[in-house]
């Protein structure tokens, strides 16, 4: 009786999990069905959920669109540059706060944490005014600096936790063997902190890739718009290409899904697995 009850409980949990997964996937399925519909199908009344004929050429048409290629290039440049800047600034800041006790350390960490409370949306007017005075409107620099600034706090906190978890004895042993502080960081600490580095880097990339409000405000030149802003031009007050919009949105999701898979692979391993016997 107890075995049947456990089996029933497992079946109930599996069913609940499947329903929850379906609820999360439902909007993406609707996007996929709409992206594969022909233009005439979108104007039918009442509308049908499934396309009668799957038009995969809609995806090819979007990929061949010169404007879409420009938006994709801008998003890649901004996201990659923001990610590199975040990692380059977060690594020394996180390592120093993890290994050194200095005056103002608590205040610095508190200030870093407070910056997470402010959304770019609430500061967009001030950001526009500041970049206007610096003549940086419609430049990659404005988006890169903004995205890096708003993602830096998370990277510092997560990397600090990883650095602090590494036993000091490993660094001391390397120092005895003649490694300097910089060499210890590059050769010892960073390889052991690879899960944290990958997590911080991919988080910064995804946040910059998905950013919309600041990009909408700062990038008014059509040739400088990132993907999140550019795809909205498929649907306007006068033209509605819903299939192209959803096809572009699905294509934009692919890098994010791949990067989340990479995060999961790195996070399953232990932080210092194999470093201490």
PyMOL commands that set and color helices and strands:
alter all, ss='L'
color gray80, all
select helices_A, chain A and resi 2-35+40-43+57-64+66-99+105-117+124-133+140-165+168-176+181-192+194-210+213-218+222-224+227-234+242-267
alter helices_A, ss='H'
color red, helices_A
deselect
rebuild
show_as cartoon
